[in-house]
Amino acid sequence: MNLETLKLMNYRNYEKAELCFDNEINLFIGENAQGKTNLLEAIYVLAMANSHRTSHDKELIHWNEEYARIEGKVQNARGGLPLDLVISKKGKKVKVNHLEKRKLSDYIGALNVVMFAPEDLNLVKGSPSVRRRFIDMEMGQVYPVYMHELTRYYKVLQQRNALLKELKRESTMLDILTDQLIASAVKIVQRRRGFLELLEKRAAPIHLAISREREELTLSYKSSIEVSEDPDLSKMVDKMNRKFTEVREREIDRGVTLVGPHREDLGLFVNGKDVQTYGSQGQQRTTALSLKLAEIELIAAEVGEYPLLLLDDVLSELDGFRQSHLLHAIRGKVQTFVTTTSVDAIEHETIKAATRYEVTDGVVEVKKMR
């Protein structure tokens, strides 16, 4: 899977831009605050219909403009596929192959991407919400049914929380919303566990190689309920019902839902120890890198094509050995977009052969073609 072209209009600091890309490595070079990361973000938004940097869509629209537009042409195994996304104060409109999609969940997956930025190093040491977002965004690209279920879950969760804020005693409506929430919750938990099993199978050998065969990486899903290796949905429903009964009075007292996938976490262990708590900075970075490289391979296995890789100023955060491992792993397989202020400290031949774009105050100029 490749992104052949990208067109921007009124996006961030770009009034207008039109770019053609190399199928392998595309390098955006420039000083800080010139728009390098905005280009990577635009590709991410084109794929995911959401930014990895902000939850406020209005921030994506150029100053004093009414809308922003991102267009791209994807080349995949089935041929060329035009994508079109418009962001306005009224919301988003998305098209795949010139046909409008009413639901974003029907749009996501047309273009698969993996983003690796400095903040992704917080995947290990950051809050549970960071790891939940990591799981949900990657699963949403690969499994449309998961995205539908997750959307339904958060809609019911919002309704249930609103009701809890008003409640002072038991309510039939609370029972109804709890049943609806559990119905979605158990499916989400089951799918997350399955996804993490597949991710661990790919991440463990990658981590072993990067650590020079000194460290074994294992993953676990920290659920609100105990889930066996072969989860049965009906048993999970019973367990979650009991859990909600246990916390019911506390939920009414606090006015918020205390149980469910929105509060669960991903456990990361190196040689049996929680790397978040006991891991060194090097182990935490190796774990984050292993997960990102495993993402690439997992998406390729599930979709049948490699996703795009977006590296936002992350090479400078990795030492020479980890840089080399990353660049060697993607070479010749994954169309990659890299932002950096300088390539002087990067000796790898993959970067030396890249197509380079110089970015200055929202203007992009191709400096070298291979």
C-alpha positions in Angstrom: 0.0 0.0 0.0 1.4 3.4 -1.0 0.2 7.0 -0.9 1.0 8.4 -4.4 -0.2 12.0 -4.0 -1.4 14.4 -1.2 -3.3 17.6 -1.7 -3.9 20.1 1.1 -6.1 23.1 1.2 -6.4 25.4 4.3 -4.8 22.8 6.5 -2.8 24.1 9.5 -0.2 26.4 8.0 -0.7 25.2 4.5 -2.9 27.4 2.3 -2.3 25.0 -0.6 0.1 22.1 -1.2 0.3 19.3 -3.7 2.9 16.5 -3.4 3.9 13.3 -5.1 5.7 10.7 -3.1 8.3 8.0 -3.5 7.2 4.5 -2.8 10.0 4.0 -0.2 11.4 6.7 1.9 10.2 10.4 1.9 12.1 12.7 4.1 10.8 16.1 5.3 13.6 18.4 6.4 13.3 21.8 8.0 13.6 23.9 11.1 11.1 23.6 13.9 7.6 25.2 13.5 7.8 25.2 9.7 5.1 22.5 9.0 7.0 19.2 8.8 4.8 17.5 11.4 1.7 19.0 9.9 2.4 17.0 6.7 2.6 13.8 8.7 -0.5 14.7 10.7 -2.4 15.3 7.4 -1.5 11.8 6.2 -2.6 10.4 9.5 -5.9 12.4 9.5 -6.5 11.2 5.9 -6.2 7.6 7.1 -7.9 7.9 10.6 -10.2 10.9 10.2 -8.8 12.1 13.5 -5.5 13.8 14.6 -3.0 12.2 16.9 -2.2 15.6 18.2 -5.5 17.2 19.1 -9.1 16.3 19.6 -10.3 19.8 18.4 -10.8 19.6 14.7 -11.0 23.4 14.4 -7.2 23.5 15.1 -6.7 21.7 11.8 -8.3 24.5 9.8 -6.0 27.3 8.5 -6.5 30.7 10.3 -9.7 32.5 9.3 -10.8 29.8 6.9 -14.1 27.9 7.0 -12.8 24.5 6.2 -9.8 22.3 5.5 -9.5 19.7 2.8 -7.1 16.7 2.5 -7.1 14.6 -0.7 -4.9 11.6 -1.4 -4.6 8.8 -4.0 -3.8 5.4 -2.5 -2.3 2.7 -4.6 -3.1 -0.8 -3.2 -3.4 -4.3 -4.5 -6.7 -3.5 -6.1 -5.5 -0.4 -7.9 -5.8 3.4 -7.4 -8.1 4.6 -4.7 -8.9 8.4 -4.2 -9.7 9.6 -0.7 -11.2 12.9 0.2 -11.7 14.4 3.7 -13.2 17.8 4.4 -13.2 19.3 7.9 -15.5 22.2 8.8 -17.2 23.6 11.8 -20.2 21.4 11.0 -18.1 18.3 11.2 -16.4 16.0 8.7 -17.3 14.7 5.2 -15.4 11.7 3.8 -15.3 10.0 0.5 -13.7 6.8 -0.8 -13.4 6.5 -4.6 -15.7 9.6 -4.9 -18.5 8.0 -2.8 -19.4 9.7 0.4 -19.4 7.5 3.6 -22.0 8.4 6.2 -20.1 6.7 9.0 -16.4 7.3 9.8 -16.1 3.6 10.7 -16.9 2.8 7.0 -14.1 5.1 5.9 -11.3 4.1 8.3 -9.2 1.2 6.9 -9.0 2.5 3.3 -5.5 3.7 4.1 -3.6 2.0 6.9 -0.9 3.9 8.8 1.4 3.4 11.8 2.6 6.6 13.5 5.7 6.6 15.6 6.5 10.0 17.3 8.4 11.0 20.5 5.2 10.9 22.5 4.8 7.2 21.5 7.7 6.5 23.8 5.1 7.2 26.5 3.3 4.2 25.3 5.0 2.3 28.1 5.3 4.8 30.9 2.3 6.9 30.1 -1.3 6.6 31.4 -3.6 3.7 30.6 -5.5 6.0 28.3 -2.4 6.2 26.0 -2.3 2.4 25.7 -6.1 2.1 25.2 -5.8 4.6 22.4 -3.0 2.6 20.9 -5.1 -0.6 20.9 -8.2 1.0 19.6 -6.7 3.0 16.8 -4.8 0.0 15.4 -7.7 -2.4 15.8 -10.0 0.1 14.2 -8.0 0.1 11.0 -8.0 -3.7 10.7 -11.3 -4.7 12.1 -14.3 -2.5 11.0 -16.6 -4.5 13.3 -14.5 -3.5 16.3 -14.8 0.2 15.4 -18.6 -0.2 15.2 -18.8 -1.9 18.6 -16.5 0.6 20.2 -18.6 3.5 18.9 -21.7 1.9 20.2 -20.1 1.3 23.6 -19.0 4.9 24.1 -22.4 6.2 23.0 -24.1 4.0 25.7 -21.3 5.0 28.2 -22.1 8.6 27.7 -25.8 8.1 28.3 -25.1 6.0 31.4 -22.7 8.6 32.9 -25.3 11.3 32.3 -27.9 9.3 34.0 -25.6 8.5 37.0 -24.9 12.2 37.5 -28.7 12.7 38.0 -29.5 9.6 40.1 -29.9 9.4 43.8 -31.3 5.9 43.9 -31.9 2.7 41.8 -33.4 3.1 38.4 -34.9 0.8 35.7 -33.2 2.9 33.1 -29.9 2.3 34.7 -30.5 -1.5 34.4 -31.3 -1.1 30.7 -28.2 1.0 30.0 -26.0 -1.4 32.0 -27.2 -4.4 30.0 -26.5 -2.5 26.8 -23.1 -1.5 28.0 -22.2 -5.0 29.0 -23.3 -6.4 25.6 -20.7 -4.2 23.9 -18.1 -4.4 26.6 -17.6 -8.2 26.5 -17.2 -8.2 22.7 -14.6 -5.4 23.0 -12.7 -7.2 25.7 -12.7 -10.5 23.7 -11.5 -8.7 20.6 -8.8 -6.8 22.4 -7.4 -10.0 24.0 -7.3 -11.7 20.6 -5.5 -8.7 19.1 -2.9 -8.6 21.9 -2.2 -12.3 21.5 -1.4 -11.7 17.8 0.6 -8.6 18.6 2.7 -10.4 21.3 3.6 -13.2 18.8 5.2 -10.5 16.5 6.5 -8.1 19.2 8.3 -10.8 21.3 10.9 -11.9 18.7 11.5 -8.3 17.6 12.2 -7.2 21.2 14.5 -10.2 21.6 16.5 -9.2 18.6 16.8 -5.5 19.6 17.8 -6.5 23.1 20.5 -8.8 21.7 18.5 -11.8 23.0 18.7 -10.7 26.6 15.0 -9.7 27.1 11.7 -11.5 26.6 8.7 -9.3 26.1 5.2 -10.4 27.1 1.8 -8.7 27.0 -1.3 -9.0 29.1 -4.7 -7.4 29.1 -5.8 -5.9 32.4 -9.5 -6.3 32.4 -12.2 -5.3 34.8 -13.1 -9.0 35.1 -11.1 -12.2 35.1 -11.1 -13.7 31.6 -9.9 -17.2 30.8 -7.6 -18.1 28.0 -10.7 -19.3 26.0 -13.2 -16.6 26.9 -16.9 -17.5 26.7 -19.1 -14.5 26.1 -22.0 -15.7 28.2 -19.7 -16.3 31.2 -18.1 -12.9 30.6 -21.5 -11.3 30.7 -22.3 -13.0 34.1 -18.9 -11.9 35.5 -19.4 -8.3 34.3 -23.0 -8.3 35.7 -21.6 -9.3 39.1 -18.9 -6.6 38.9 -21.5 -3.9 38.1 -23.6 -5.1 41.0 -20.6 -4.7 43.3 -19.8 -1.1 42.3 -23.4 0.1 41.8 -23.7 2.2 45.0 -20.3 3.7 44.4 -21.2 4.6 40.8 -24.5 6.3 41.9 -22.6 8.1 44.7 -19.8 9.3 42.3 -21.9 9.8 39.2 -19.7 7.9 36.8 -19.2 4.4 35.4 -16.4 2.6 37.2 -16.2 -0.6 35.3 -15.6 -1.4 31.6 -13.1 -1.2 28.7 -12.8 2.5 29.1 -10.9 1.9 32.3 -8.8 -1.1 31.3 -5.1 -1.3 30.5 -2.4 -3.1 28.6 0.3 -4.8 30.7 3.9 -4.9 29.4 6.5 -7.1 30.9 10.2 -7.7 30.2 11.7 -10.8 31.7 8.5 -11.1 33.9 8.8 -7.6 35.4 6.5 -4.7 34.7 8.5 -2.5 32.4 6.4 0.5 33.2 7.4 0.4 36.8 10.8 -1.4 36.9 12.1 -1.0 33.3 15.0 1.3 32.5 14.5 4.1 29.9 16.3 1.9 27.3 14.0 -1.1 28.0 11.0 1.2 27.8 12.1 2.6 24.4 12.9 -0.9 23.1 9.4 -2.0 24.2 7.8 0.9 22.4 9.8 0.3 19.2 9.0 -3.4 19.3 5.3 -2.7 19.6 5.4 -0.3 16.6 7.3 -2.7 14.4 5.0 -5.5 15.4 2.0 -3.3 14.5 3.4 -3.0 11.0 3.7 -6.8 10.6 0.3 -7.5 12.2 -1.5 -5.1 9.9 0.3 -6.6 6.9 -0.8 -10.1 8.0 -4.4 -9.1 8.6 -4.9 -6.8 5.6 -2.6 -8.4 3.1 -0.5 -5.2 2.5 2.0 -3.2 4.5 0.7 0.1 6.1 2.4 3.4 5.7 4.9 4.3 8.5 5.0 7.9 9.8 8.2 8.7 11.8 7.8 12.2 13.4 11.2 13.3 14.6 11.6 10.0 16.3 15.0 8.9 14.8 16.8 11.5 16.9 15.3 10.0 20.0 16.7 6.5 19.3 20.4 5.5 19.6 22.3 4.2 16.6 21.5 0.6 17.2 17.8 1.1 17.5 17.8 3.5 14.5 19.5 0.8 12.4 17.2 -1.9 13.5 14.1 0.2 12.6 15.4 1.3 9.2 16.6 -2.2 8.3 13.2 -3.7 9.3 11.2 -1.3 7.0 13.6 -1.1 4.0 12.1 -2.2 0.8 8.8 -3.1 2.4 7.1 -0.1 3.9 6.5 3.3 2.4 7.8 5.7 5.1 7.6 9.4 5.8 10.2 10.9 8.1 10.5 14.4 9.6 13.8 15.7 11.0 15.7 18.9 11.4 18.9 17.3 10.1 20.1 14.0 8.8 23.7 14.7 9.8 23.6 12.2 12.7 21.9 9.5 10.6 24.4 7.4 8.7 22.0 4.6 7.5 22.0 4.3 3.7 18.2 4.0 3.7 18.0 7.7 4.7 20.8 8.7 2.3 18.7 7.3 -0.6 15.5 9.0 0.4 13.5 11.5 -1.6 14.0 14.8 0.3 11.5 17.6 0.7 12.5 20.9 2.2 9.8 22.5 4.3 9.9 26.3 5.0 6.9 28.1 6.5 4.2 26.0 4.9 6.0 25.7 1.5 7.4 22.3 0.4 10.2 22.0 -2.2 11.6 18.7 -3.6 15.3 18.8 -3.1 16.4 15.4 -4.3 14.8 12.6 -6.3 16.3 9.1 -6.4 
